[in-house]
Amino acid sequence: MTPPVNAELGQISELFMLLASIAYVVALVFFVLDLVKSSSTIGSLETRLADEQAAPARSLAGVGARGGSSTAAAAGSPATADASMDYGSGPRRRSARIAVSLTVLAAVVHGAAVLTRAIAAHRVPWGNMYEFCTTGAFLVAAIFLITLTRKDLRFVGSFVVGLVVIMLCAATVGFPTPVARLIPALQSYWLIVHVSIAVASSALFTITFAMSVLQLLQTSREAKLLAGKADTARFLRLVPSALSLENLSYRLNAVAFVGWTFTLMAGAIWAEQAWGRYWGWDTKEVWTFVIWTVYAGYLHARATRGWTGTRAAWLSIVGYLCIVFNFTIVNIYFSGLHSYSGV
């Protein structure tokens, strides 16, 4: 017999979730501050170098002195990611380090919230929209932090952490659900397989969505610079080129697509066990397949049809918007066999 839910522990989980949200918001502030401060520093150094290059020719001694000051100015530039997203040399960005540390703290508290929710309910913590959203937000933060150990993606931190904050706000404000047992339709080990892979894949798609948005912004900035126009988005100086963003986004989307394929397959197997058929054109099933089709088209078009640049970025964004539509509109406004989201 399944033991009763622990309502008191469920309240502790909600407290942890609140504390994690506060830490994420403060981390977001420092990520934005890093973009502002670093872009301002780079702008000042570029102005100084431009003034030095425009100065009239001097003696050899003067030239040597000027070269030394330019080198010193370059050495004073903040450490930013290169085209391969590796960590660059230079002074450490204090605001970025604080932001990452706060994100680690928030993720630890967030993980404790998810874990205590699971213990309180005596099951995996993704049985409704609140739990799917909070667990998904945790995986977004965790994947981002794990990636930071290998690649310098601090430039996308404000976007990723901002999305995590939005997901937590949506969970606590839009889909508040007290800890409870699962309904009979969800009491299956396939819940662990099917939903866990869906959450992990959605987390990866969230990161690539942020990178695709940055890619579009960087593409627009690069076009303006080539046309000789003023640089109005100086914070993008910290961001690698649009091509570098696109290449990394494509690789991450490929990994997430494999996970989404397993999600679709596991869902079909679970449906056969629960309802006696693999496919029934339920609204949720249809939109899960639509998402798979959009990302399959994205990968195919980019790999074989030369759909690169802004077209690839827009396809990636459309795919993520389909995920958001599937999770919100379909769950709330469409009735079907999957209408047990807890809202």
N, C-alpha and C positions, 0 to 999 in steps of 0.2 A: 504493500500500500504506500502511495506517495505521501510523504510527510507534508503538513500544512505549510503554507508560505510564511516567511518571517517578515511581517510588516515593519517591525522596528528596524531590521537590517535594511529593508527597502528604503526607509527614510534616510538612513545613513548613506546609502548609495546616492540618493538625490542630493544630499549635502555635499558629497564628494564631487558630484557633477557640477554643482554651483561653484565650488572652489576652483575646479578645473576651468570653467568658463571664464572666471575672473582672471586667472593666470594667462589664459589664451589671449584675452583682450589686452592685457598689459604687454604681452609678447608682441602682439600686433602693432601696438603703439611704437615699440622699439624697432621693429622691422621697418615701419614707415619712416621713423626718425633716421635710421641708417641710410635709407634711400635718399632722403633729403640732404643729410650732412655729407655723405660721400659724393653725391653728384655736385654739390656746391664746392667741395674741395677740388674735385677734378676740374670743374669749370674755372676755378681760380688759377690752378696750375697751367691750364691751357692758355688762359689769358696772359699769364706771365711769360710763357714760352713764345707766344705770338708777338708780344712786345719786344722780346729780346731778338727774335729773328728779323723784326722790322727795323731794328736799330741800325744806324750807319756802320759801315765796316770800320774796325779799329785796328790797332796794332796787333801783332802776333800775341803779345802778352795779354792784350785785351780780349782777343778771340779765345785764348786758352781759359781766361777767367770766366768768359761767358759760357763756354762749354761746360765748365765745372758747375756753374750755377744751374744749367739746364739739367745736368745729371742729378744734381741734388733735388731739383724740383720733381724730376721723374721718380726719384727714390722716395719722395714724400707722398706719392700717389697711393690711395687706399688699395689694399689687396683685393682684386676682383677676379672672377672666373675667366679663363681663356676659352677659346673655341671648343676645346674638349671638355669643358666644365671642370677642369682641374683647379686646385687652389693656387693662386698666384702669390708672388712674393710682394713684400711691402709692409707698411705699418698695419697693424691689426685694427679692424673696425670694431671699436668698443661697443657701439650700439648693437651691431650684429651679433657679437658674442653674448651680450646680455639677452637679446631676443631668443637666441638658440637655447640658452640656459633656462630661460623661463618656459620655453616650449617643452623642454625635457621635463621640467617640474610639472607642468600642466598635464603632459602625457602620462606621467607616473600616477598622479591623482586621478586622472581620467580612467586609467587602467584599473585602479582600485575601485572606482565607481562601477565599472562594468563587471568586475569580478564579484563585488558584494551583491550586485543585482542578481547575478547567476546563482550565488549561494543562497540568497533569500528565496529565490523561486525554485531552487533545486532542479535547474535545467540550464540549457544554453541561453544566453541573454539576447536572443534575436527572434522572439516570438510575435512581435507586433511592430508597428511603425516607429514607436518611441525607441524601442530597443534596437531596431535595425539602424535607425539614424544615429543613435549615440555610439553604437559599436562601429558603424561605418566611419564616423568622425574620428574615433580613436585609431582606426587602422590608417586613415589618411595621415594623421599626425605621426604615427609610428613609421609608416613607409617613408615619409618625408625625412624623418630623423635618421633612419637607417641609410637612406641614400646620401645624406649629408656626410656620412663617414667616408664615402668614396668620392663624391662629386660635390663641388661648390654650387649648391642650388639656393644659397641664401637670398639671391635676387628675387626668387619666386616665393619667399617666405611670407610676405605680406598678403599675397594672393591665396596661398594654401591655408595659412592660419585664419585668414578672413573667411574662407569657405567653411573651415571647421567651426568657427564661431556661429556662422549662419545655420549650419546643421544642428548645433546644440540648441540654438534659439528656436528653430523649427520643432525640435523634439520636445522641449520643455513648455513652449507656448502653444504650438499647434497640435501636438500629439501627446499630451500628458496622459500616461496610463499607469495606474498603480500596479505594483507587483502582484501577479496572479498566476494561476496554473494555465497550462496550455489547453486549448480546446481539443477535442478528440482528433480532429482532422490533422492537427500538427504533431500529435504524439507519435513520432516516428524517428528512427535514426537518420532518415533521409533529410530531416530538418537540419541536422548538423552538416551533412555533405552539401546539400543544395544551397542553403542560405549562406553558409560560411564562405563558399566560393563566390557567390554573388556579391557579398559584402566586400571581399578582398578585391574583386575585379572592379567594382564600383569605386573603391578607394583609388585604384590606379587610374581609372578614367577621370576622376576628379583632379588628380595632379596633371594629367595631360591636357585637361580642359584649361587649367590655369596657364599652362605653357603655350597652348594654342592662342589664347587671348594675348599673351605677351608677344607671341610671334607676329600677330597682326599689327600690334602697336609698333614693334620694331621695324617691320616691313615699311610701314607708313613713314616712320622717322628716317629710315635709310633712303627712301625715295626723295624725301624733302632735302636731305643733305646732298644727294647727287644733283638735284636741281638748283643747288646753291641757295636754298632757303634757310631761314633761321631755325636753330634747333630749339623747338618748343617743349620737348619732352626729355629734359636733361637727365631725369632719373634713369632713363633707359641706357645711359652710358655704363651702368653697372651690369647690364644684361648682355649676354653673348649675342652674336648675330642671329638674324632670323633663320638662316640656314641651320645653324647649330641647334637652335631650339626645335626646329622641325625634325631634325634627325633623331634627337633624343626622344621627342614626343612619339615619333613613329615606332621606335623600339619598345617603348613602354606600352603603347597601344597594342602592339603585336602580342606582348605577354598577357595583357588584360583580356584580349580577344580570345586567347586560348582558354582562360578561366571562364569567360562568358559562354564559350561553347560547351564546356563541362557543366555549367549551370543549366543550360538548355537541355542537355542530355539527362542530367540527374533529375530535373523537374519532370521530364517525360516518363522516366522510370517510376518516380514517386507517384505520378498521376495514374499510371497503370495499376499500381498496388492499391491506391486509395479509391479510385473511381472506376477501375476496370477498362481504361483506355489510355493510350499514350498521348493522344491529342484530341482536344474537343472544341477548339476555336473559342475558348474562354478569353475574355478581354485581356487578362494578365498574360496569358500564354501568347496571344497575338503580339502584344507590345514587346514581350521579351524577344520574340523572333524578329520584330521590326528593328530593335536595337542591334541584334546580331547581324542583320542584313546591312544596316548602315555602316557598321564598322568593317564588315567584310568588303563592302564596296570601297570604303576608304583605303584599306590595305591593298586591295586589288588595283584600284585606280592609281595609287601612288607608285606601286611596284612595277606595273606593266604598262600603264597608260601615260605616265609622265605627269600625273596630277600632283605637282609640287607647289610650294609657295602658299599663297592665300587660299587657293581652292582646297588644298589638303587641310589647312587649318580650319576652314569653315566646315568641312565634312566632320572633322573631329568634334567641333563645337556642336554641330547638329546632333551627333550621336549622343553627346552628354545631355543635351536638352531633352532627348527622347527618354533617357534614364530618369531625369527629373520628372517628366510628364508621367512616366510609368509609375513612379513611386508616389506621386502626390495626386494628380487628377484621376488616374485610373483607380487607385486605391479608395479615394474618397467618393467619387461621383459615379463610378460604374459598378453595377452589381454583377456578381458572378461567384464561381466556386472559390475564388481567392479573397472574398470579401470578409476577412476576419482580421483586419489590421489593428483592432483595438481602439478605433476612434468612433 
